């Protein structure tokens, strides 16, 4: 770790320990937006990046101040804890075992650390608005730096290592990446934040405009089709607010539409959806579609606990491994790590997140429009994340923005249940569950707790 990174860590570490809870995520966001993943302290096989050290300080702070999860452990928390448990257990099926275990310990530490710290520090609507406002102001300098990269071909974050000084070029187009591991990830971060900025427009129009400018700057400077599509999907999901009472019908229509494409297309439907999308003239949609096809063809190799070898799946490999191809799909990323169980648990977490959005809106039907729309914007961001995971694998500090939506949704849902426990009065009022039998009501239990495992989204309009 060089001197600049050490000073950066010390300043943000002090801020993490000293700031009020509502501001405690600021150092973590700064670490994600302004520091590369190459700066680390190495202790044997363990690599503590700046982000990991900030996560550690966040855990120490929450324990010292007795800061807890709002509403206790809910179904979403439990799903991610099981996800982490299976990722560690699956180490025994990979070689060398010790190396696989250390790698998985780091992945679990990153994911659960990010998720639970956001859950603890962002507990209600006001905290969420504060988080979005902080993000808006942090993205603007980052966007300006990326635009400078686009114009000059030089990345200022190269002083920290981990990113090249010379900007990546594809088909004569400069692609800015800032401190992130790839231009697509940099642009995707900006795109995912668009629904959040629009979500606070009614209450904080100026901040929302500033944040949107930063988001658009990052997306444009990255010169990638993926972020443009992510932004379009997020805005599309926001536009469905007017027809929110038709969510069940829209889901059915989407499934039927996919089946119809499968019937009329000569190749699988995902080829038609991925291979034909090229908004910048430099898309690699064929690679993403072919990767899905090959993962199905070789399902027997990875379905149970993942695999250590995927190079034969695709005609090209990656520079950092002689055993792996480029897994540009976050679902398959987890599949290679821990098989269908790990992938399924992640998908289950996303599904529960969508369920919580629907339940929260139903219980907040009499709340002001701005609060309801903020909840919907979190769902729109989660939807954009879920779609993006088909074509992007998050592997660096950009993961903060992937799990931000799940954590914020989980906290808001728990807070709403605590404040309005009578909204879900009994197990008989619950829609379809995730496979857990709804227990009989007990006078000693909180009446709203069974909703933690509720997974059918009802219409949220009245």
N, C-alpha and C positions, 0 to 999 in steps of 0.2 A: 504494500500500500504506500503510494507516494505521499509527499507532504501535503499537497492540496487536498487529496482525498481524506487524509487524517484530520485536517482542520475542518473539512466539511462534515465528517462524522462526529467530531467533538461538539460542534455547534448544534447540529441536529439532535445529537444525543442529549445534550442539556435541555434543549427545547422539549424533547419527548418526555423527560422526567418532570419538567417544571410547568408546562402549560396546563391550563384547565382542560377537563375532559373533552369539551366540545372542540377544542383546538388541537387535541393530541394527535390527530391524524395528519396534521400539516407536515411534520418532519418526515413521515412515511411517504407522503405524496411528493415532497421535495426530493427524497431519495430516489423515487421512481422516475421522476421527470428530469433530474439534472445530474445523475451519476450512472456510469456504465457498470456492467456486471463484472468487469475484470478486476476491480479494486477489492482486495480481500485480505484477510488474515488467515494464514494456513497453519493448522495445528494437526500434524500428521496427515491422515487421509481426509480430514474435515476442512472445508473451505467456507469461511465466514465472510460473505460479501458485506458491503455496507448495508444493503437492505436487510440481510439476515441479522446483523448486529443491531439495527434499529428495531427489528421485530423482538429481539431478545430484551432490549431495554423497555419496549412496550409491555412485554409480559411482566418484567420486574416491577414496572410502575403500577400496573393493574393489581398485582398481588399486594404491593406495599400500601396502596390506597384503598384496598378492598373494593375495587370496581368489579362489578359482576355483569353477567349476561341479563339483559332485560327479559323477564318472564321465564328465566331458567332454560334448561335444555329443551329444545323443541324437535320436531320430526326432521327438519332440515339439518340441524346440528348433528343429530344422531346418524343420519345417512352419511354425512361427510366423515364422521368419526369411524364408521364402519369402512368407508372407502379407504381411509388412511390405514386401518388395521389390515385390510386385505392386501394393500400395496406392500406393506412390510412382510406379511406372511408369504406372499408370492416370491419373495427373495430366494426361498429354498429351491425353486424351480429354475433358477438362473445361475450361470457360471461366469466368473468365479463368485462364490456365494458372498464373501466378505465385501467385495467391490459392489455387488448388486445391493447388499444391505445398506452400505453407506450412502449410495446414490439414492435409494428410496427413503432413507431417513431424512436426507436433505429435501426431497420433494414433499414429503409429509410435513416437515417443519415449515417450508415456504407456504404451502397451501393452507394448512390449518392455522398457522400464525397470522397470515393475512386475513383470513375469513373471520376468525374469532376476535381479533383486535378491532376490526371494523364493527363487528357485532357489539362489542363492549363500548367503543367510543361513539358510535352513531346509534342512538337509542330511540329517537322519535323524529317527528316531522321536522322540528326546528333544527335538530342536529343534521338531518339530511340536507336541508337547505344550506346550512353552514358549510357542509362538505362540498356541495356543488359550487358554491360561491368561491371557496378556496381553489377548487379545481379550475374554475374559469380563469382566475387571475394567474395561476401557475402555467396554464397552457399557452398563454399569449407570448411570453418570452421564448418558450420552446418552439412555438410556431415561427417566430421571427428568425431564430437560429436556423431552423430547417429551410426557410425561404432563402436565407443567406447561403446555405449549402447548395441549394438549387441554382443559385445565380453564380457562385464562385467556384463550386466544385470542391470545397474544403470543409471538413467537419471539425468544428471547434472542440467537440467532446473527445477528440483523439488524444488530447493531453492527459486524459485519465486512462487511456489504453482500452482495449476491448472492442473498439470500433476503428475502421480504417480512416486515415486522414483524407484520402482521396475518395470522393463520393462515388457510389456504385453507378455504373452506366449500363443501360439495356436498350438496344436499338437506338443509340445516339441520344437517349433521354437520361438526364441526371435524376437520380432517385435518392432523396434525402432520408436519413434514418435517425438523426439526432443521437441520443445515448442508447437507443434500442439495438437489438441484435440484427434487425433487418428492416428495410424500408416499409415492408408490408405491416410489420408490427407497429411501427411508428404511426403510420397512417390509420391503422385500425384503432389505436388508442384514441385519436382525435375523433374518428367516426363514431365510436361507442359512446362518447360523451355528448354527442349532439342531442339525443333524446333528453338527457339531464338538463341541458341548457334551455331547451324549449319547455321543459317541465316547470321551470320557475319563471317563465316569461311574464305571466300575469302579475306576479308579486314583485319581481326584481328585473324589470325589462332591460335596464342599462347593463347590469351584470350579465344577463343572458346574452345580449348582443356582443359584449366583449368576449364571452366564452365561445360563442358561435364563430366569431372571427378567428379565434385561436384554433378551434376544431377544423374549420375549413382550410386554414393555412397549412395545418399538418397533413390533411388529406391530399390537398393539391400538390404539396411539395414532395410527398412520397411517390407520386406518379405511378400508382398501382391501381389495378381494377378492383382488387379485393376491398380496400377501404371505401371506395366509391359505392360499391354494392352494399357494404355494411351500413353506410350512411343512408342509402336509399331504403333499405329494409327497416331501419329504425324510424325514419320519417313515415314510411308506409304504415308501420304499426301504430304510431301516434295518430295517424289519420283515421284509424279504425275506432277511435274513441266515440265517434258519433254513432257507430253501430255496435257498441260494446254489449248490448243486450242480445246480440246474435252470435256470441263467441262459439257456442256449440255448433251452430249451423256452419260457421266459417271454417271450423276445424274439419267438419265432414266434407265440405266443399273442397278444401285443400287436398284431402286424401283422395277424393274422387278425381280431382284434376290430375294428380300424380299418376293415378291408375290409367286415366285416359291417355296421357302422354306415353305411358308404357305400351299401350295397345297400338297407337298409331305410329310410334317411332320404330325405326329399324334396330336401334341399339337401346340399352337400358335408359330409363328416364333421366338418371343422373348425368348421363353423357349429354343429353339435350340441354340440361340446365347449367352444366359447368363448362362444357367444351365450347359453347357458342357465346359465352360472356367474355367480351374483350372491350373494355371501355377506354383503354389507353394505347392499344396497339401492341402491347407487350405482355399480354396475359399468358399464363401457362395452365389454362383450364383443362387441356387434354391430360396433363400429368395428374391432376387431382381426380379426374374421372377414372383414369386407368388405375390409379392407386386403389380406389374403392373396388374396382373389378378384381384386381389381383389379390386384395385382402380376402375377398370372398372365395376366390379360387384356392387360396392357401389357408382357409379357415382352420383346417385340421392341425396346422402347425402352432396356432396361437390362441385358440378359443378358450382354453382353460386358465392358463396363467401367463400368457404372453410368450415371447420368443426373443432369442438373442441374435437371430439372423434373418434379415429381410432383403438382403442385397439382390437376391434372385427375383424379387417381385417386380423390379423396374429396370429399364436398360441403363440407368445412371445411378451412381451412388452419391455419397457426401464426402467432403474433404476431411471431416473429423472422425470418420469411422470406416474401417474396411469390412464391416459386417452389416451395415444398415443402408437402406435407401432413404430418400428424403421423405419423411412422413409429414406431409402438409395437410394433416387432418387431426384435429385435437381428439376426436373420439377414437380414431385408430391409434393415435399417440398413446392413449391410456390402454388401448387394447394390446399393443405391443408390450407395454409395461406389465400389465396384469390380467390380460385376457378379457373375455366377455364379462366376467363378474365386475371388474374394475370399470369397464366402459358402462355397463348397466347401472352401476351405482352413481356414476356421474350424471347419466341421463335421468335417473330417478331424482337426483338433487335438483336438476333443472325443472323437472315436472312438478315437484313439490313447490318450487319457487313460483311457478305459474299459478298453481292452486292457491298459494298464499295471497297472490295479487288479487285473484277473484274474490276470495273470502274477505280480504281487507276492504275492498270496494263495497262489498255487500253490507258489511258492518258499518261502513262510513257513508251509507247512502244519504244521510241527512247532513253530512259535513259540507263545509264550503267547497265550491267548485275547485279552487286552487289546490286544496289538499287532495281531493279525489284525483285530479289530473296529475299531480305529482306521483301518486301511487301508480297510476296508469303509465306514466313515463318510465318508471322503474321496470315495469313489465315490458315496455317497448324496448328498453335497453337490453333486458334479459333475452328477449326474442332475437334481437340483432346479434347478441353474443352467441346464441344457440345456432343460428344460421351460419355465422362466421366460422364457427368451429368445424364446419364441413370442409373449409378450404384453408384454414390457418391453424397452426400448432403454436400455442403460447408457451414460450420456454424461458423468458427472462422476466424483468420487472413489470412487463406489460400484464402479467398475471394479476396484478393488483386490480386492474380495471375489469378483468373477467370476473373475479370473485366479489368485487364491490357490489354488484347488483344482487347477488344471492344474499350477501350479508345484510345489506340495507333492507331488503324485502323481509328477511327473517326477523330482524329487529322491529320493524314497523308492525309486522303481523303480531309479534309477541306483545308489544306495547298496546296495541288495539284490543287484544284479548284481555289484558289486565285491566284496562280502563272500561271495557264494556263486556264483562263476563257473561252477561245475560243474553247477548246477541245470538250465541249458539247454545241453546238451552239443554239439549239432550243428544244422546247418541242417535236417536231416531231421526234427528233433523239433519244428519250428515249425509253427503253424497257418497259416491263410491270410495272405498279406502284403498290403500296401497297393499292390501293383503293382510293387514292386521285386523282381527275381529274386534269390532267396537264393543267395549265392556258395558255391562249394565251400569246405569247411573248409581253412584254411591254418595250419600250425603257428606262424606268426609273428603270427597275429591273436588277440585275446582271444576265447575260445570263446563268450562270452555276447553279443558285440556284435550279431549278427544279430537278437537279440530286440528291439533298439531299434525295428525296423520291423514287429514282429509285431502283427497286428491282429485275430486271431480269439481270442475269450475262451473258454478251455476251462472246464469245470466246476472249481471251486476246492475242492470237497470230495474226499475220498479214500474 
